Amino acid sequence: MWEKKEVRDRERDKAREADKEADKEADKAFIELEKQRLENEAKVAEANLLKEEKEIMLADTSKLDEEQLQWHKIMKKKILAQQMEN
């Protein structure tokens, strides 16, 4: 009877270790997916920023009033300065 208990205890311990290992693997997989998600979000944000910058750089300024034209010039300078840094 004592031997049966020891066998059950060892089997229980093995099962717990297997569960711990499975949890570690699941955590690793989750972390990797989260990294990929964040990288994808960063790429989308960068693409959106480039699109907005392109629209500013190529905008038709012929119909802008003086304040709008000043804002446009400031934004173009900022965009160009950022591009020069990169």
NUMAR-792630 format. One line per 5 residues: their letters; for each residue x, y, z of N, C-alpha, C, O. Coordinates in steps of 0.02 Angstrom, whole numbers, plus 32768, in hexadecimal, padded with zeros to 4 digits. Atoms other than C-alpha are relative to their C-alpha. Layout:
<rs>
A) X,Y,Z,X,Y,Z,X,Y,Z,X,Y,Z | ...
</rs>
This chain:
<rs>
MWEKK) 8029,7FC5,8000,8000,8000,8000,802B,803F,8000,801C,8070,7FDE | 7FD2,7FC8,7FFE,808E,8075,8028,8020,800C,7FBC,8029,8046,7FA7 | 7FE1,7FFB,8043,80DD,8051,7F7F,7FCF,8021,7FCF,7FE4,8049,7FA5 | 8032,7FE2,802C,803B,8080,7F26,7FFC,804B,800B,7FF7,8071,7FDB | 8002,7FB9,7FF1,8038,8126,7F7F,803E,8023,7FE3,8038,8059,7FC6
EVRDR) 7FC3,7FE2,801C,80ED,8148,7F4D,7FFC,8005,7FB4,8011,8037,7F97 | 8008,7FFF,8049,80C6,811C,7E98,7FD0,8038,7FEC,7FDE,805E,7FBE | 8030,7FCA,800E,802E,8190,7E9A,8020,8044,800A,8016,8072,7FE2 | 7FDE,7FC1,7FF2,8097,821A,7EE7,8031,8012,7FC9,8035,804C,7FB3 | 7FD0,7FF3,8037,811E,8208,7E62,7FDC,8013,7FC0,7FF1,8040,7F9B
ERDKA) 8027,7FF1,803C,809C,8207,7DD8,7FE2,8046,8005,7FE1,806C,7FD4 | 801B,7FBD,7FF5,804B,82A2,7E23,8037,8034,7FF6,802B,8068,7FD7 | 7FC8,7FD1,8007,80F5,82F8,7E2D,8013,8008,7FB6,8021,803F,7F9F | 7FF0,7FFD,8047,811A,82CB,7D78,7FCC,8029,7FDA,7FDD,8050,7FAE | 8036,7FDB,8022,8071,830F,7D42,8006,804A,800F,7FFB,8074,7FE3
READK) 7FF7,7FB9,7FEE,8091,83B1,7DA1,803A,801F,7FD9,8034,8057,7FC1 | 7FC6,7FE7,8026,813B,83C5,7D4F,7FED,8009,7FB6,8001,803A,7F97 | 8016,7FFA,8046,80ED,83A5,7CA4,7FD3,803D,7FF8,7FD8,8061,7FC6 | 802C,7FC5,8003,8068,8429,7CCA,8029,8040,8003,801C,8070,7FDF | 7FD5,7FC5,7FFA,80EE,84A5,7CFF,8025,800D,7FBE,802A,8046,7FA8
EADKE) 7FDC,7FF9,803F,8150,8484,7C60,7FD0,8019,7FC9,7FE3,8044,7FA0 | 8032,7FEA,8032,80B2,8498,7BF6,7FEF,804A,800B,7FE7,806F,7FDB | 800D,7FB9,7FF1,808E,853D,7C4F,8038,802C,7FE8,802C,8062,7FCC | 7FC6,7FD9,8017,813E,857A,7C2A,7FFF,8008,7FB4,800B,803E,7F9A | 8003,7FFE,8049,812B,854E,7B72,7FC8,802E,7FE9,7FCF,8054,7FB9
ADKAF) 8039,7FD5,8012,8081,85A4,7B6B,8013,8049,800B,8002,8074,7FE3 | 7FEB,7FBB,7FF1,80CB,863F,7BBC,8031,8019,7FCA,802B,8052,7FB3 | 7FD0,7FED,8035,815A,8641,7B3D,7FDB,800F,7FBF,7FEA,8040,7F9D | 8026,7FF6,803E,80DF,8630,7AAD,7FD8,8041,8005,7FD4,8066,7FD4 | 8027,7FC2,7FF8,8072,86BC,7AF4,802D,803D,7FF9,801B,806D,7FD8
IELEK) 7FD1,7FC8,8004,8108,872E,7B08,8016,800C,7FB8,801A,8046,7FA2 | 7FEC,7FFA,8046,813F,870C,7A55,7FC8,801F,7FD7,7FD3,804B,7FAD | 8039,7FE3,8024,8091,8731,7A13,7FF6,8049,8011,7FE6,8072,7FE6 | 8008,7FBB,7FEA,8089,87D0,7A79,8036,802C,7FDF,8028,8064,7FCA | 7FCB,7FDB,8022,8131,8808,7A31,7FEE,800C,7FB8,7FF6,8044,7F9E
QRLEN) 8013,7FF9,8046,80F3,87E8,7981,7FC7,8032,7FF8,7FC7,8059,7FC9 | 8038,7FD1,8003,8051,8847,79A4,8019,8048,8007,8003,8074,7FE3 | 7FE5,7FBC,7FF6,80B2,88DD,79E5,8029,8017,7FC4,8025,8051,7FB0 | 7FD9,7FEE,803C,8128,88D8,7950,7FD1,8013,7FC7,7FDE,8043,7FA3 | 8031,7FF1,8035,8093,88D4,78DA,7FDE,8043,800C,7FD4,806A,7FDD
EAKVA) 801E,7FBF,7FF0,8042,8966,7934,8030,8039,7FF0,801B,806D,7FD6 | 7FCE,7FCD,800E,80E3,89C8,7926,8006,800C,7FB5,800D,8044,7F9E | 7FFC,7FFA,8048,80EC,89A4,786C,7FC4,8025,7FE3,7FCB,804E,7FB6 | 803D,7FDE,8017,8038,89DC,7852,8004,804A,8011,7FF2,8074,7FE8 | 7FFA,7FBA,7FEB,8058,8A7B,78B5,8032,8025,7FD4,8026,805E,7FC0
EANLL) 7FCD,7FE1,802B,80F4,8A9F,784E,7FE4,800B,7FB9,7FF0,8040,7F9B | 801E,7FF9,8043,8096,8A81,77AB,7FCE,8039,7FFF,7FCB,8060,7FCF | 8031,7FC8,7FFC,800B,8AF7,77E3,8023,8043,8004,800E,8073,7FE4 | 7FDA,7FC2,7FFB,8089,8B7B,7813,801E,8014,7FBD,801B,804E,7FA9 | 7FE4,7FF2,8042,80E0,8B6D,776A,7FCB,8019,7FD0,7FD7,8045,7FA7
KEEKE) 8037,7FEB,802B,8039,8B7D,7713,7FED,8049,800E,7FE4,8071,7FE0 | 8011,7FBC,7FED,800F,8C1A,7775,8036,8032,7FEB,8027,8068,7FD2 | 7FC9,7FD4,8014,80BA,8C65,7755,8001,800B,7FB5,800D,8042,7F9E | 8002,7FFA,8049,80AC,8C41,769C,7FC8,8030,7FEB,7FD2,805A,7FBE | 8037,7FD3,8011,8003,8C99,7697,8013,8049,800E,8002,8075,7FE7
IMLAD) 7FEA,7FBC,7FF0,804F,8D31,76EB,8033,8018,7FCD,802E,8050,7FB4 | 7FCA,7FEC,802E,80E8,8D34,767B,7FE6,800D,7FBA,8001,8038,7F97 | 8018,7FFA,8045,8082,8D24,75DB,7FBF,8029,7FFB,7FA0,802C,7FC6 | 803F,7FDB,8000,7FEE,8D91,760E,8002,803C,7FD2,8036,805D,7FC9 | 8009,7FC4,802A,7FAE,8E17,7598,7FF4,803B,8030,7FC2,803D,8052
TSKLD) 8004,7FC7,7FD2,7FCC,8EB9,75F7,7FE3,803E,7FE0,7FDF,8073,8000 | 8018,7FC4,8024,7F82,8F2E,7575,7FC1,801E,801D,7FB4,8059,8014 | 803F,7FE6,7FE5,7EDC,8F3F,75D0,8002,800B,804B,7FCE,8017,806A | 7FFB,7FF7,7FB8,7F1E,8F4F,7681,8005,804A,8012,8023,8072,7FED | 7FF7,7FBB,7FE8,7F0F,8FEF,76E4,8044,8005,8022,8069,7FD4,8025
EEQLQ) 7FBD,7FF4,7FE6,7FA7,903B,7738,8010,7FD4,803D,8047,7FBA,8042 | 7FF4,802A,7FC5,7F93,8FDD,77DE,8009,7FB7,7FED,8035,7F95,8007 | 7FFA,8045,8017,7F79,8F37,7787,8042,7FF5,7FDD,8062,7FC1,7FE6 | 7FC1,8005,8024,800F,8F58,7719,803B,7FFE,8032,806B,7FD8,8029 | 7FCC,8001,7FCD,807A,8F7E,77B2,8004,7FBC,8022,803A,7FA1,802B
WHKIM) 8002,8042,7FE1,8041,8EDE,7806,801F,7FCC,7FD2,8046,7FA1,7FE8 | 7FE6,802F,8031,8068,8E7D,7767,804C,8004,7FFB,806D,7FD0,7FF9 | 7FB7,7FF7,8004,8117,8EC6,775C,8023,7FE4,803E,8057,7FC4,803A | 7FE3,801A,7FC2,8139,8E9D,7813,8001,7FB4,7FFF,8033,7F94,8011 | 8005,8049,8002,80FE,8DEA,77FC,8032,7FE3,7FCE,8051,7FB0,7FDC
KKKIL) 7FCF,8018,8032,8168,8DD4,775F,8047,8002,801D,806E,7FD4,8014 | 7FBE,7FFA,7FE2,8201,8E13,77BE,800B,7FC8,8034,8041,7FAB,8037 | 7FFB,8035,7FCE,81DE,8D99,784D,800C,7FBC,7FDF,8036,7F95,7FF4 | 7FFA,8041,8024,81C9,8D08,77D4,8046,7FFA,7FE3,8066,7FC6,7FEA | 7FBE,8002,801F,8268,8D34,7777,8037,7FF7,8035,8067,7FD2,802A
AQQME) 7FCF,8006,7FCA,82C9,8D47,781A,8003,7FB9,801C,8038,7F9E,8029 | 8003,8045,7FE7,828E,8C9D,7857,8020,7FD0,7FCD,8043,7FA1,7FE1 | 7FE4,802B,8033,82BD,8C4D,77B2,804D,8006,7FFC,8070,7FD6,7FEF | 7FB7,7FF5,8001,836A,8C9A,77B9,8021,7FDC,803B,805A,7FC5,8035 | 7FE5,8023,7FC6,8383,8C4E,7867,8006,7FB6,7FF3,8034,7F95,800B
N) 8001,8049,800F,8359,8BA2,7826,802E,7FF4,7FC7,8036,7FBB,7FB1
</rs>
